[in-house]
Amino acid sequence: MKYAICGGTGFIGSALTKYWLQAGHEVVIIGRKIPDTTSSNPLLHYMTWDHLSSNPNPVEGCDALVNLAGASLSQRWSSKGKQAIRQSRLETVTAAATLIESIEHKPSVVIQSSAVAIYGTSEKDTFDESSPARMMDFPSEVVRDWEEAADRSYKDVRLVILRTGVVLGNKSGAFPQMKLPYLLGFGGKIGSGRQWVPWIHLTDIIALIDFCIANREISGPVNATAPEPVTNDEFGKTIAKVYHRPHWFPLPSFLLKTALGELSEILLKGQRVLPQKALSHGFTYAFPKIQGAMEQLKSE
């Protein structure tokens, strides 16, 4: 099999690339520039958008295209920052769709990254793929625009919208920052601690992407979250238990808002999201429970 990954050098993209290469598949990583350090694996190819715009042949015959590209939300949400976050997502959707249109042998499926922010935030409601979008804040508006762009742009191809939660891994993502206060002895709940954390282990999101590609009956939104979401307080208590650290030092909401501004919404608000579509199609999680996921991460 041959796969193209936009954003293939990022946190999830790097793990997905490794997974497919180990399975003997060919991978084309597409980005704005070629990384300074590249692999010598003959099955791995690095391409820039500029190169492919003039010569799309390297992605001819790809079985699937996965678009994970987009500027991180973990930056100050100034007007300029918000514009960069939104534009990076819309531009990569347009570029990926244009690339697909330019080749003769098109991929049979596109996996387009999205986020559970589309559902808005709530401490009491539960959301699955049938839940409506709710525009409540900047993240939900960005994701709405992102998904609408994908629906418009990818034509005549099966489209899977991967609505991602908090992806847990040791090398990058949110988890290293979330566990750091505990390792320093100052861990505790954030704000009220009642906000939900829709998490998923890195191993499971990689397997889920592969699962969605292989199962042709899957299309539309797919929640990339574990089947057992937890509150922020439960999440922190589990870190404390697994890493043998205290859970005692709460971080008040006002301090977080002062330090991070509007960006603090990511940590102070959440949503209880269930992966109904993955479960109904028979996907099996390696790490369905938060303690098992953290124990595996600690053992790496």
C-alpha positions as CSV (number, residue, x, y, z in Angstrom):
1,M,0.0,0.0,0.0
2,K,1.0,3.6,-0.6
3,Y,0.0,6.5,1.6
4,A,0.4,10.3,1.6
5,I,0.5,12.2,4.9
6,C,0.2,16.0,5.1
7,G,1.8,17.0,8.4
8,G,3.7,13.7,8.5
9,T,6.6,15.1,10.6
10,G,4.3,16.2,13.5
11,F,3.4,14.3,16.7
12,I,0.7,12.0,15.2
13,G,2.1,12.0,11.7
14,S,5.5,10.7,12.8
15,A,4.0,7.8,14.7
16,L,1.7,7.0,11.8
17,T,4.7,7.0,9.4
18,K,6.6,4.7,11.7
19,Y,3.6,2.4,11.9
20,W,3.1,2.1,8.2
21,L,6.8,1.7,7.4
22,Q,7.1,-1.1,9.9
23,A,4.2,-2.8,8.1
24,G,6.1,-2.5,4.7
25,H,4.0,0.3,3.2
26,E,5.3,3.2,1.1
27,V,4.8,6.6,2.7
28,V,5.0,10.1,1.1
29,I,5.3,12.9,3.6
30,I,4.1,16.3,2.3
31,G,5.1,19.6,4.0
32,R,6.1,23.1,3.4
33,K,9.8,22.1,3.5
34,I,12.0,19.0,3.6
35,P,13.1,18.3,7.2
36,D,16.8,18.9,8.0
37,T,17.2,15.3,9.0
38,T,15.5,12.6,6.8
39,S,15.3,8.9,6.9
40,S,17.2,6.7,4.5
41,N,14.3,4.2,4.3
42,P,13.6,3.5,0.6
43,L,9.9,3.4,1.3
44,L,9.8,6.9,2.7
45,H,9.7,10.0,0.5
46,Y,9.6,13.7,1.5
47,M,7.9,16.2,-0.8
48,T,7.0,19.9,-0.6
49,W,3.8,21.4,-1.7
50,D,5.7,23.6,-4.2
51,H,7.3,20.5,-5.8
52,L,4.0,18.6,-6.0
53,S,2.2,21.6,-7.6
54,S,4.5,21.3,-10.6
55,N,5.0,17.6,-10.5
56,P,2.3,15.6,-8.7
57,N,3.6,12.2,-9.9
58,P,5.0,11.1,-6.5
59,V,1.5,10.8,-5.1
60,E,0.0,9.0,-8.1
61,G,-1.6,5.8,-7.0
62,C,-1.7,6.5,-3.3
63,D,-4.3,4.4,-1.6
64,A,-5.2,7.1,1.0
65,L,-4.3,10.7,1.9
66,V,-4.2,11.7,5.6
67,N,-4.2,15.4,6.3
68,L,-2.9,16.2,9.8
69,A,-1.5,19.6,9.0
70,G,-2.4,22.8,10.9
71,A,-0.8,25.3,13.3
72,S,-1.0,24.4,16.9
73,L,-3.7,25.8,19.1
74,S,-1.2,26.0,21.9
75,Q,-0.2,29.6,21.3
76,R,-1.4,32.9,22.4
77,W,-4.8,33.6,20.8
78,S,-4.0,37.1,19.6
79,S,-5.8,38.3,16.5
80,K,-2.7,37.4,14.5
81,G,-2.5,34.0,16.2
82,K,-6.1,33.2,15.6
83,Q,-5.8,34.1,11.9
84,A,-2.7,31.8,11.6
85,I,-4.5,28.9,13.2
86,R,-7.6,29.3,11.0
87,Q,-5.7,29.9,7.8
88,S,-3.2,27.1,8.2
89,R,-6.1,24.6,8.4
90,L,-8.1,26.0,5.5
91,E,-5.0,26.4,3.2
92,T,-3.9,22.8,3.7
93,V,-7.4,21.5,3.0
94,T,-7.4,23.5,-0.2
95,A,-3.9,22.4,-1.1
96,A,-4.6,18.7,-0.5
97,A,-7.8,18.8,-2.5
98,T,-6.0,20.6,-5.4
99,L,-3.3,17.9,-5.3
100,I,-5.9,15.1,-5.5
101,E,-7.6,16.8,-8.4
102,S,-4.3,17.0,-10.3
103,I,-3.5,13.3,-10.3
104,E,-5.0,10.6,-12.5
105,H,-5.1,7.7,-10.0
106,K,-6.7,9.3,-6.9
107,P,-6.8,7.9,-3.3
108,S,-9.9,6.0,-2.4
109,V,-10.2,7.8,0.9
110,V,-9.1,11.0,2.6
111,I,-8.7,11.1,6.4
112,Q,-9.0,14.8,7.4
113,S,-8.0,15.8,10.9
114,S,-10.5,17.7,13.0
115,A,-11.3,18.1,16.7
116,V,-13.9,17.4,19.3
117,A,-14.2,21.1,19.9
118,I,-16.9,21.0,17.2
119,Y,-19.4,20.0,20.0
120,G,-18.7,23.0,22.1
121,T,-18.2,22.5,25.9
122,S,-20.3,21.1,28.7
123,E,-19.9,19.5,32.1
124,K,-23.1,17.5,31.9
125,D,-23.8,16.6,28.2
126,T,-22.5,13.7,26.3
127,F,-21.6,13.9,22.6
128,D,-21.2,11.4,19.8
129,E,-20.9,11.7,16.0
130,S,-24.7,12.3,15.8
131,S,-24.5,15.4,18.0
132,P,-24.9,18.8,16.3
133,A,-22.0,21.3,16.1
134,R,-22.3,24.1,18.6
135,M,-20.4,27.4,18.1
136,M,-19.5,28.6,21.6
137,D,-15.9,29.8,21.3
138,F,-12.9,30.2,19.1
139,P,-11.9,26.5,18.9
140,S,-15.5,25.4,17.9
141,E,-15.7,28.1,15.2
142,V,-12.3,27.1,13.8
143,V,-13.3,23.4,13.6
144,R,-16.6,24.3,12.0
145,D,-14.8,26.2,9.3
146,W,-12.3,23.4,8.9
147,E,-14.9,20.7,8.4
148,E,-17.0,22.8,6.1
149,A,-13.9,23.5,3.9
150,A,-13.2,19.7,3.8
151,D,-16.8,18.9,2.8
152,R,-16.6,21.5,0.0
153,S,-13.1,20.6,-1.2
154,Y,-12.8,16.9,-1.4
155,K,-14.9,15.7,-4.3
156,D,-15.8,12.2,-5.4
157,V,-13.8,10.6,-2.6
158,R,-14.7,8.9,0.7
159,L,-14.0,11.4,3.4
160,V,-13.4,10.6,7.1
161,I,-13.4,13.5,9.5
162,L,-11.2,12.5,12.4
163,R,-12.4,14.5,15.4
164,T,-9.5,14.2,17.8
165,G,-9.4,14.6,21.5
166,V,-6.3,14.9,23.7
167,V,-3.7,12.4,22.3
168,L,-1.5,10.9,25.0
169,G,2.1,10.2,24.1
170,N,5.5,10.8,25.8
171,K,7.4,12.6,23.0
172,S,5.0,15.5,22.3
173,G,1.4,16.6,22.6
174,A,-0.2,17.7,25.8
175,F,0.6,14.8,28.1
176,P,4.2,15.7,28.9
177,Q,3.1,19.2,30.0
178,M,0.1,17.8,31.9
179,K,2.2,15.4,34.0
180,L,5.1,17.8,34.6
181,P,3.6,19.5,37.7
182,Y,3.1,16.1,39.2
183,L,6.7,15.1,38.6
184,L,7.7,18.3,40.3
185,G,5.4,17.6,43.3
186,F,2.8,20.3,42.6
187,G,0.1,18.4,40.7
188,G,-3.6,19.0,41.3
189,K,-6.9,19.7,39.6
190,I,-7.2,22.6,37.1
191,G,-10.0,25.0,37.9
192,S,-13.1,23.1,39.2
193,G,-11.7,19.8,38.0
194,R,-15.1,18.8,36.7
195,Q,-14.4,19.6,33.1
196,W,-14.1,16.5,30.9
197,V,-10.9,15.3,29.2
198,P,-11.7,13.4,25.9
199,W,-8.4,11.5,25.7
200,I,-7.0,8.8,23.5
201,H,-3.6,6.9,23.6
202,L,-1.3,7.6,20.6
203,T,-1.3,3.9,19.8
204,D,-5.0,3.8,19.5
205,I,-5.4,6.9,17.2
206,I,-2.8,5.4,14.8
207,A,-4.7,2.1,14.8
208,L,-8.0,4.0,14.3
209,I,-6.7,5.9,11.3
210,D,-5.6,2.6,9.7
211,F,-8.9,1.0,10.6
212,C,-10.9,3.8,9.0
213,I,-8.9,3.4,5.8
214,A,-9.5,-0.3,5.7
215,N,-13.2,-0.2,6.4
216,R,-14.9,1.3,3.3
217,E,-18.3,1.7,5.0
218,I,-16.9,4.3,7.4
219,S,-17.3,7.9,6.3
220,G,-18.0,11.3,7.8
221,P,-17.2,12.3,11.4
222,V,-15.3,9.8,13.6
223,N,-14.6,10.6,17.2
224,A,-10.9,9.8,17.9
225,T,-11.3,9.4,21.6
226,A,-11.2,6.6,24.1
227,P,-14.5,5.0,25.2
228,E,-14.1,6.1,28.8
229,P,-13.5,9.9,29.1
230,V,-12.6,11.2,32.5
231,T,-12.8,14.5,34.3
232,N,-9.8,16.7,34.8
233,D,-9.7,15.8,38.5
234,E,-9.8,12.0,37.6
235,F,-7.2,12.5,35.0
236,G,-4.9,14.2,37.6
237,K,-5.5,11.6,40.3
238,T,-4.6,8.9,37.8
239,I,-1.3,10.6,37.0
240,A,-0.6,10.9,40.7
241,K,-1.4,7.2,41.2
242,V,0.7,5.9,38.3
243,Y,3.7,8.2,38.9
244,H,3.5,8.0,42.7
245,R,3.1,11.7,43.2
246,P,0.7,13.8,45.3
247,H,-2.5,15.3,43.9
248,W,-3.0,18.3,46.1
249,F,-2.1,21.6,44.5
250,P,-5.1,23.0,42.6
251,L,-4.5,25.6,39.9
252,P,-7.2,28.3,40.3
253,S,-9.0,29.4,37.1
254,F,-8.2,33.0,37.5
255,L,-4.4,32.3,37.6
256,L,-4.6,30.3,34.4
257,K,-6.7,33.0,32.7
258,T,-4.1,35.6,33.8
259,A,-1.2,33.5,32.5
260,L,-2.7,32.2,29.2
261,G,-5.6,34.5,28.4
262,E,-8.2,33.0,26.1
263,L,-6.0,30.0,25.5
264,S,-6.9,28.9,29.1
265,E,-10.3,27.7,27.7
266,I,-8.7,24.6,26.4
267,L,-7.8,23.5,30.0
268,L,-10.7,25.0,31.8
269,K,-13.5,23.6,29.6
270,G,-14.1,20.3,28.0
271,Q,-16.6,17.9,26.6
272,R,-17.6,14.3,27.3
273,V,-17.2,12.6,23.9
274,L,-17.9,9.0,23.0
275,P,-16.5,7.2,20.0
276,Q,-19.8,5.6,19.0
277,K,-18.9,5.1,15.3
278,A,-15.6,3.4,16.0
279,L,-17.2,1.1,18.5
280,S,-20.2,0.3,16.3
281,H,-17.8,-0.8,13.5
282,G,-15.9,-3.1,15.8
283,F,-12.7,-1.1,16.5
284,T,-10.9,-2.6,19.5
285,Y,-8.9,-0.2,21.8
286,A,-5.6,-1.3,23.1
287,F,-6.0,1.3,26.0
288,P,-9.7,1.9,26.7
289,K,-9.0,3.0,30.3
290,I,-7.0,5.9,31.5
291,Q,-4.9,4.1,34.1
292,G,-3.8,1.4,31.6
293,A,-2.9,4.1,29.1
294,M,-0.8,6.0,31.6
295,E,0.9,2.8,32.9
296,Q,2.0,2.0,29.4
297,L,3.4,5.5,28.9
298,K,5.3,5.3,32.1
299,S,6.8,2.0,31.0
300,E,8.2,3.3,27.7
